[in-house]
Amino acid sequence: MRGALLLVVGIAVGFAVAHVVSRTPQGRALLDDLDARVQDFGAAVADGYRAREAELRDTVA
């Protein structure tokens, strides 16, 4: 129960900090850069998943 509470508090604090940081031009640029990096990482993971899935399908077929 304590772990769930800490998780919820951590998420709330993270949103509050992101909201305050996004009000400045430097903070907005920082968040935009972070968003781009997260998008790139997600695309790389998806590409790797698709490549591995294709390898496995070829092996089975």
Helices and strands as residue ranges (DSSP letters): H 2-21, H 25-60
